[in-house]
Amino acid sequence: MCKLVSGSVIACIGPITAKTATEVGLSVAVMAAENTVPALVEAIVLYFSERRERAQTRR
């Protein structure tokens, strides 16, 4: 499965999902602060916003 998701960003809606993902060998990069879809979307947006800022800073 790791080949299948290689290069992907793994986002989980909560700690139970994150634990399960980790147990199957996935590296969780994003986890929502609350177990809701809006919180998950916010966490994903924040992750990619910060990632873009870091990339622009390196230029």
Summary of the structure (lengths in Angstrom):
residues: 59
radius of gyration: 12.7
end to end distance: 33.6
largest distance: 37.6
contacts: 137
relative contact order: 0.18
helix: 53%
strand: 12%
